[in-house]
Amino acid sequence: MSSSTPRVGKLLWNRAITPATYDSQERYQAAVLEQYKVCIDMADKVSQRRMLANTFFLTLNTAILTIIGVFWRKSPTGSPAWLVVPLIALVLQCGAWFWLLCSYRQLSKAKFEVVGGLEARLPASPFVGAEWELLSKGNKENDYGRYVPLARLEIWVPISFALIYVGGFIALLLA
């Protein structure tokens, strides 16, 4: 994350407003700190919205699988081809979930790059300078104790549900 901070720094700072614009260096630093707090709060809200979306889709898919398990006791009579429409709907909603997660991941990354740019002007750099650096240390291929970002793991949940739906449909066709 810190590698992109110089690029963000060029975009982040308003050239028309400098420390000299303020009547004291302390007021300028206070304004930077206040904007930093707002950015941290917005990044946290994006994470909360992502978790809410995950909860919605996970509940929806769990309910669908539960309904299938409870009400579908025997093989359907007739052609299972009529199940193509629900299968497409289920796979499409898994795709929507997947792309929503990708979007949230990009948004979070951008927000924390901005946080890193602000941290460059603050006395401490707790997130980009410290936390992310500590988490990334020792990231070797065989390091099983390394930190794996949640975004890399959660992206597999909608893919797994889509594979379950497609696999179930194929099993039904072969039965």
C-alpha positions in Angstrom: 0.0 0.0 0.0 2.7 2.4 0.8 4.2 2.1 -2.7 1.3 4.1 -4.2 1.3 6.8 -1.5 3.6 9.2 -3.5 1.1 9.1 -6.4 -1.8 9.7 -4.0 0.1 12.5 -2.4 0.1 14.4 -5.7 -3.7 14.0 -6.0 -4.5 14.5 -2.4 -3.3 17.9 -1.5 -5.0 21.1 -2.6 -2.3 23.4 -4.1 -4.3 26.5 -3.3 -4.4 25.7 0.4 -1.0 25.5 2.1 0.1 25.7 5.8 0.7 29.4 5.1 -3.0 29.8 4.3 -3.8 29.1 8.0 -2.9 31.6 10.8 -0.8 28.9 12.5 0.9 25.6 11.8 -1.2 24.0 14.6 -4.5 25.0 12.9 -3.2 23.5 9.6 -2.2 20.2 11.4 -5.6 20.2 13.2 -7.4 20.5 9.8 -5.3 17.6 8.4 -6.0 15.5 11.5 -9.7 16.2 11.2 -9.8 15.2 7.5 -7.8 12.0 8.5 -10.5 11.2 11.1 -13.2 11.6 8.4 -11.3 9.3 6.0 -10.8 6.6 8.6 -14.5 6.8 9.4 -15.5 6.5 5.7 -13.2 3.6 5.3 -14.8 1.9 8.3 -18.2 2.6 6.8 -17.2 0.9 3.5 -16.1 -2.1 5.5 -19.4 -2.2 7.4 -21.4 -2.0 4.1 -19.3 -4.8 2.7 -20.1 -7.0 5.7 -23.8 -6.1 5.4 -23.8 -7.2 1.8 -22.0 -10.4 2.7 -24.5 -11.1 5.4 -27.4 -10.5 3.0 -26.0 -12.8 0.3 -24.9 -15.5 2.7 -28.3 -15.5 4.4 -30.0 -15.6 1.0 -27.9 -18.5 -0.3 -28.1 -20.5 3.0 -31.9 -20.0 2.9 -32.1 -21.3 -0.7 -30.0 -24.4 0.1 -32.1 -25.0 3.2 -35.4 -24.7 1.2 -34.0 -27.1 -1.4 -33.0 -29.6 1.3 -36.3 -29.4 3.2 -38.8 -29.4 0.4 -37.0 -31.5 -2.2 -37.2 -35.0 -0.9 -37.4 -36.9 -4.2 -36.3 -36.4 -7.8 -38.5 -34.2 -9.8 -40.9 -35.7 -12.3 -40.6 -34.7 -15.9 -37.7 -32.9 -17.4 -35.2 -31.2 -15.1 -34.7 -28.6 -17.9 -37.3 -26.4 -16.3 -34.7 -25.8 -13.5 -32.4 -24.0 -15.9 -34.2 -20.7 -15.2 -33.7 -20.8 -11.4 -30.2 -22.0 -11.9 -29.4 -19.0 -14.1 -31.0 -16.7 -11.5 -28.9 -18.3 -8.7 -25.6 -18.1 -10.7 -26.4 -14.5 -11.7 -26.9 -13.4 -8.1 -23.7 -15.2 -7.1 -22.0 -13.2 -9.9 -23.5 -10.0 -8.6 -22.2 -10.8 -5.1 -18.8 -11.5 -6.6 -18.6 -8.2 -8.5 -19.9 -6.3 -5.5 -17.1 -7.7 -3.4 -14.6 -6.8 -6.1 -16.0 -3.2 -6.1 -15.8 -3.0 -2.3 -12.2 -4.3 -2.4 -11.2 -1.6 -4.9 -13.0 1.1 -2.9 -11.3 0.1 0.3 -7.9 0.0 -1.3 -8.4 3.5 -2.6 -9.6 4.8 0.7 -6.6 3.4 2.6 -4.2 4.8 0.0 -5.7 8.2 0.8 -5.3 7.4 4.5 -1.7 6.7 3.8 -1.3 10.0 2.0 -2.7 11.8 5.0 -0.5 9.8 7.4 2.5 11.1 5.5 1.7 14.5 7.0 0.9 13.3 10.5 3.4 12.5 13.3 2.4 8.8 13.3 1.4 6.3 10.6 -0.6 3.7 12.4 -2.3 2.0 9.4 -0.2 2.2 6.3 3.1 2.8 7.9 2.8 0.3 10.8 -0.1 -2.1 10.6 0.1 -3.0 6.9 3.9 -3.2 7.1 3.8 -5.5 10.1 1.1 -7.7 8.4 3.1 -7.9 5.2 6.5 -8.9 6.8 7.5 -12.5 6.1 5.0 -13.0 3.3 6.8 -15.9 1.7 5.0 -18.7 -0.3 5.6 -21.3 2.5 4.8 -19.0 5.4 1.5 -20.4 6.7 1.3 -18.0 9.6 1.2 -15.0 7.3 -1.7 -12.6 7.1 -4.2 -13.3 4.3 -6.5 -10.4 3.6 -10.2 -11.0 4.2 -11.0 -9.8 0.6 -8.9 -12.7 -0.8 -10.9 -15.2 1.2 -14.4 -13.8 1.0 -14.3 -13.7 -2.8 -14.4 -17.5 -2.8 -17.8 -17.7 -1.0 -20.0 -16.6 -4.0 -17.9 -18.8 -6.3 -18.4 -21.7 -4.0 -22.2 -21.2 -4.0 -22.3 -20.9 -7.8 -20.3 -24.2 -8.1 -22.7 -25.9 -5.7 -25.7 -24.8 -7.7 -24.1 -25.8 -11.0 -22.9 -29.1 -9.6 -26.3 -29.9 -8.1 -27.9 -29.2 -11.5 -25.4 -31.4 -13.3 -26.0 -34.2 -10.7 -29.7 -33.9 -11.3 -29.3 -34.2 -15.0 -27.2 -37.3 -14.7 -29.5 -38.9 -12.2 
